[in-house]
Amino acid sequence: MKKAFIIGVIALLAAGGGYYGYRHRGTNAQEYKTAKVERGPLRSSVTATGTVNPVMSVMVGTQVSGRVSALHADFNSLVKRGDLLAEIDPTSFEAQLEQARASLAVAAAAREKAAASLHDAERSQRRNKELFDARVASRGDLDQAETNLELARAGLNSAKASFQQAEAAVEVALTNLRYTKILSPVDGTVVSRNVDVGQTVAASFTTPTLFNIAQDLKQMQIDTSVNEADIGRVKTGQIVEFTVDAYSDTVFKGTVHQIRIAPAVVQNVVTYDVVARVDNPELMLKPGMTANVGIIIETRDAALKVPNGALRFKPKAPEKEHTKENSPLHGSGVWIPAGGEPRRIAVQTGISDGSYTEVASSELKEGMEIIVDATTQKAKNDQRGHRLF
């Protein structure tokens, strides 16, 4: 009886183990997520962030110090070359001009006096020479007359130099007086005004900036910072597409105008300034806007392309394939479902837009299913189990 009971328990355990094996067979088998090989347009680009700036802008300053007495231009004012933008109180500069003119008059009188002294010295020298030749005057009298003549000539030269110096002082005073009127050096639009009436500006060490004038807002440029890893692919003349936050649904287009070779290093990151030119006929773009830029490197109209996930996918290899010479993962390739085990197709890769990559292979055709990811049955059961709680 006891022996029969033991045999029955063993039979039940065996049956339970078989049922469990049946229920859980293949729990670690992989299931694949697939996508189709497509054919369509594809383009490779370099992304960067830049700032919208005028192509040409002029910082207008002052070369003299003083109080701003009048403003004749404001933000957004359209100005022509030579237009009056602002005035600095000219009172002190007018006084300096009068003082310089008075010094010039004194120098002119001194020059005339020196010329008269020279004329007198010349007559005295001639007279003493005649008397010396007639043996009436002594040699010392003649030498003294000749010395006085040389001193008179030097005095005239000194007076002429003082007169020229006084003339230069008058020119400086006139120039400083003219500088009290701030004129526009170019045709353009006033982008910024940095002074107000009554404000005192000091030009002792640096030139204060009063206005910033953009020469032509219908032609703008985008200054972008391109990483050193991408700068080798950027060339002048390439198409640039960008958006700004103010018009997020509008894509603006331009071209690469200049690649500046001066590097900028910020926190050990090296970037280069790439300048793109863009037309702005409707004045939608304004200085200082942030631009999200894409520099189009290369395009394909009908590329055979696969998702980038398909190129990254690597199935779990059998133990015998772990050696380098037998590895199925050597080079670029994609995997296609083929019965129990996936089959690899080697491909040559081309351009990529970050989501899809161009591929070339004699075996790969448009519409074929390729593997982009894999999950195990056990993982799916675990996910279902978690959703129960």
C-alpha positions in Angstrom: 0.0 0.0 0.0 2.8 2.4 1.0 4.7 1.5 -2.1 1.8 2.2 -4.4 1.3 5.6 -2.7 4.9 6.5 -3.4 4.7 5.5 -7.0 1.5 7.6 -7.4 3.3 10.7 -6.0 6.2 10.3 -8.4 3.8 10.0 -11.3 2.0 13.2 -10.3 5.3 15.1 -10.0 6.4 13.9 -13.4 3.1 14.9 -15.0 3.3 18.3 -13.3 6.8 18.9 -14.6 5.8 17.9 -18.1 2.9 20.3 -18.0 5.1 23.1 -16.7 7.6 22.5 -19.5 4.8 22.5 -22.0 3.4 25.8 -20.7 6.8 27.5 -20.5 8.5 26.1 -23.5 10.2 28.9 -25.6 9.9 31.6 -23.0 13.3 32.9 -23.9 12.7 32.8 -27.6 13.2 36.1 -29.3 10.4 38.0 -31.1 11.4 40.6 -33.6 10.1 44.1 -34.4 10.5 44.8 -38.1 10.3 47.6 -40.5 10.3 47.8 -44.3 13.1 49.0 -46.6 12.0 52.2 -48.2 13.0 54.3 -51.2 12.6 58.0 -51.1 14.3 61.4 -50.6 17.1 61.6 -48.0 19.5 64.4 -47.0 22.4 64.7 -44.7 22.7 68.0 -42.7 24.8 69.6 -40.0 22.7 71.3 -37.3 23.7 74.3 -35.3 22.3 77.3 -33.5 23.0 80.8 -34.7 22.1 84.5 -34.4 20.5 86.7 -37.0 22.6 89.8 -37.6 22.8 92.6 -40.2 25.3 92.0 -42.9 26.9 95.4 -42.2 26.4 97.4 -39.0 28.2 100.5 -37.9 28.8 101.6 -34.3 28.5 105.4 -34.2 30.4 107.0 -31.4 31.8 110.4 -30.3 35.4 111.6 -30.3 34.7 114.4 -27.8 33.3 114.5 -24.3 30.4 116.6 -23.2 26.7 116.7 -22.5 24.2 115.5 -25.2 22.1 118.6 -26.0 19.9 117.2 -28.7 18.9 113.9 -30.4 17.7 113.8 -34.0 17.3 110.0 -34.4 15.7 107.3 -32.5 15.2 103.5 -32.6 14.2 102.3 -36.1 14.9 105.7 -37.7 15.8 105.6 -41.4 18.9 107.7 -41.9 21.0 108.8 -44.9 24.8 109.3 -44.9 25.5 112.8 -43.4 22.2 113.1 -41.5 22.5 114.7 -38.1 21.9 112.1 -35.4 22.8 114.0 -32.2 24.5 117.1 -30.8 26.9 117.6 -28.0 26.9 121.0 -26.1 29.4 123.0 -28.2 30.0 125.9 -25.7 33.4 124.8 -24.4 34.5 123.9 -27.9 33.5 127.3 -29.3 35.6 128.9 -26.5 38.5 126.7 -27.3 38.3 127.7 -30.9 38.3 131.4 -30.0 41.3 130.9 -27.8 43.1 129.1 -30.6 42.3 131.9 -33.0 43.6 134.5 -30.6 46.9 132.5 -30.2 47.1 132.4 -34.0 46.8 136.2 -34.1 49.6 136.5 -31.5 51.8 134.1 -33.5 51.1 136.1 -36.7 52.2 139.4 -35.0 55.3 137.7 -33.6 56.2 136.5 -37.1 55.9 140.0 -38.5 58.0 141.3 -35.7 60.7 138.7 -36.4 60.6 139.6 -40.1 61.2 143.3 -39.3 64.0 142.4 -37.0 65.6 140.3 -39.7 65.3 143.2 -42.2 67.0 145.6 -39.7 69.8 143.1 -39.0 70.4 142.7 -42.7 70.8 146.5 -43.2 73.1 146.7 -40.1 75.3 143.9 -41.5 75.6 145.6 -44.9 76.5 149.0 -43.3 79.2 147.5 -41.1 80.6 145.6 -44.0 80.9 148.8 -46.0 82.5 150.6 -43.1 84.9 147.7 -42.5 85.9 147.7 -46.1 86.6 151.5 -45.9 88.7 150.8 -42.8 86.3 152.9 -40.6 84.7 150.1 -38.6 86.5 147.4 -36.6 86.4 143.7 -37.3 84.5 143.2 -34.0 81.7 145.6 -35.2 81.3 143.5 -38.4 81.3 140.2 -36.5 78.6 141.5 -34.1 76.5 142.6 -37.0 76.7 139.2 -38.7 75.8 137.5 -35.4 72.8 139.7 -35.0 71.7 138.8 -38.6 71.9 135.0 -37.9 69.9 135.5 -34.6 67.3 137.4 -36.5 67.0 134.7 -39.1 66.6 132.1 -36.4 64.0 134.3 -34.7 62.0 134.5 -37.9 62.1 130.7 -38.4 60.9 130.2 -34.8 58.1 132.7 -35.3 57.0 130.9 -38.5 57.0 127.6 -36.6 54.9 129.1 -33.8 52.5 130.5 -36.4 52.1 127.0 -38.0 51.6 125.5 -34.5 48.9 128.1 -33.8 47.2 127.3 -37.2 47.2 123.6 -36.2 45.6 124.4 -32.9 42.9 126.3 -34.7 42.3 123.2 -36.9 42.1 121.0 -33.9 39.6 123.3 -32.3 37.5 123.4 -35.4 37.6 119.7 -35.7 36.5 119.2 -32.1 33.7 121.7 -32.7 32.6 119.7 -35.8 32.7 116.5 -33.7 29.9 117.9 -31.5 27.6 117.2 -34.4 27.2 113.4 -34.6 26.5 112.5 -38.3 25.5 109.2 -39.8 28.4 107.6 -41.7 26.1 105.3 -43.8 22.6 104.9 -45.1 20.6 102.5 -42.9 18.3 101.9 -40.0 19.1 102.9 -36.4 19.0 99.6 -34.5 19.9 100.9 -31.1 20.3 104.3 -29.3 22.4 104.3 -26.2 22.1 107.9 -25.0 19.5 110.4 -23.9 19.3 114.2 -23.9 21.2 115.6 -20.9 23.5 112.6 -20.6 27.2 113.3 -20.4 29.5 111.1 -22.5 33.2 110.8 -21.8 35.6 110.0 -24.6 38.9 110.1 -22.6 40.0 106.5 -23.0 37.5 104.8 -25.3 34.9 106.0 -27.8 31.4 105.7 -26.4 28.9 104.1 -28.7 25.8 106.3 -29.2 24.0 104.6 -32.1 24.2 101.2 -33.9 23.1 101.6 -37.5 22.3 98.5 -39.7 23.2 99.4 -43.3 20.6 97.2 -45.0 18.1 95.0 -43.1 16.9 93.4 -46.4 20.1 91.4 -46.4 20.9 89.5 -43.2 23.4 86.9 -42.1 23.3 84.0 -39.7 26.4 83.6 -37.5 26.4 79.9 -36.4 28.8 77.9 -34.3 29.6 74.6 -35.9 31.4 71.9 -33.9 34.9 70.9 -35.0 33.7 67.3 -35.7 31.3 68.7 -38.4 33.2 71.6 -39.8 35.1 69.5 -42.4 31.8 68.7 -44.2 30.7 72.3 -44.5 31.5 74.2 -47.7 30.7 77.6 -49.1 27.7 77.7 -51.3 25.8 75.0 -49.5 22.1 75.5 -48.9 21.1 76.5 -45.3 17.6 76.1 -43.9 16.6 77.6 -40.6 13.7 78.6 -38.4 13.2 81.3 -35.7 10.9 81.1 -32.7 8.9 84.1 -34.0 7.8 82.2 -37.1 8.2 78.6 -36.1 6.2 77.3 -39.1 8.3 79.2 -41.7 11.5 77.7 -43.0 13.9 80.3 -44.3 16.6 79.5 -46.8 20.1 80.9 -47.4 23.6 79.9 -48.4 26.9 79.4 -46.7 28.8 82.6 -47.4 32.0 82.2 -45.2 33.7 79.7 -43.0 35.8 81.6 -40.5 39.0 79.8 -39.5 39.3 81.5 -36.1 38.3 78.9 -33.5 36.2 79.6 -30.4 36.9 77.4 -27.4 34.3 77.3 -24.6 34.7 74.7 -21.9 37.1 72.7 -24.1 34.6 72.6 -26.9 36.0 73.9 -30.2 33.6 75.6 -32.7 34.0 77.6 -35.9 31.8 80.5 -37.0 29.9 79.7 -40.2 28.3 82.8 -41.8 25.2 82.2 -44.0 23.6 85.0 -46.1 19.8 85.2 -46.4 17.4 87.6 -48.2 15.0 89.4 -45.9 12.7 91.4 -48.3 9.7 91.5 -46.0 11.9 92.4 -42.9 10.5 89.4 -41.0 14.0 88.6 -39.6 15.2 91.0 -37.0 18.7 91.4 -35.5 19.3 89.2 -32.5 16.9 86.4 -33.3 18.0 82.9 -32.5 18.1 80.6 -35.5 17.9 76.8 -35.5 20.1 76.1 -38.5 20.4 73.0 -40.7 23.3 73.1 -43.3 22.4 70.7 -46.1 25.5 68.6 -46.8 24.2 66.1 -49.4 20.8 65.0 -50.8 19.4 62.0 -52.5 16.1 62.0 -54.4 15.4 58.3 -54.4 17.7 56.6 -51.8 17.2 53.0 -50.6 17.1 53.7 -46.9 16.6 51.8 -43.7 15.9 53.0 -40.1 19.1 53.5 -38.1 17.9 51.0 -35.6 18.2 48.3 -38.1 21.9 49.0 -38.5 22.4 49.0 -34.7 20.5 45.7 -34.2 22.7 42.7 -33.2 21.0 39.4 -32.4 22.3 37.1 -29.7 25.1 35.2 -31.4 25.7 31.4 -30.7 28.8 30.5 -28.8 30.6 29.2 -31.9 30.2 32.6 -33.6 31.8 34.6 -30.8 35.3 34.4 -32.5 36.4 37.4 -34.5 36.8 35.4 -37.7 33.4 33.8 -37.5 31.6 36.9 -36.2 28.5 37.8 -38.2 28.7 41.4 -36.9 31.8 42.4 -38.9 31.1 45.5 -41.0 27.7 47.1 -41.6 24.7 45.0 -42.1 21.0 44.5 -41.5 19.1 41.3 -40.4 16.0 39.8 -42.0 13.7 37.3 -40.3 14.3 33.9 -41.8 12.4 31.1 -40.0 13.9 30.3 -36.6 17.1 32.3 -36.9 17.5 35.8 -38.5 19.8 36.1 -41.5 22.3 38.9 -42.0 22.7 40.9 -45.2 25.9 43.0 -45.5 25.3 46.6 -46.8 27.3 49.6 -47.7 26.1 52.8 -45.9 25.8 56.2 -47.4 24.3 59.5 -46.1 22.1 59.7 -43.0 19.6 62.2 -41.7 19.8 60.9 -38.2 16.7 58.6 -38.5 17.3 56.8 -41.8 20.5 55.8 -43.5 21.2 55.2 -47.2 22.2 51.6 -47.9 23.4 49.6 -50.9 23.2 45.8 -51.4 22.4 43.4 -54.2 20.2 41.3 -51.8 18.3 44.2 -50.2 15.2 45.3 -52.1 12.5 47.9 -51.5 9.7 46.6 -49.3 11.7 43.8 -47.6 11.1 43.3 -43.9 14.2 44.0 -41.8 14.7 43.6 -38.0 15.0 46.8 -36.0 14.6 45.4 -32.4 14.1 42.2 -30.5 12.2 41.1 -27.4 12.0 37.7 -25.7 8.8 35.9 -24.9 9.9 35.9 -21.2 10.2 39.7 -21.3 6.7 40.0 -22.8 5.3 37.7 -20.1 7.0 39.8 -17.5 5.5 42.9 -18.9 2.0 41.4 -18.9 2.6 40.2 -15.3 3.5 43.8 -14.2 0.4 45.2 -15.8 -1.7 42.9 -13.7 -0.7 44.7 -10.5 
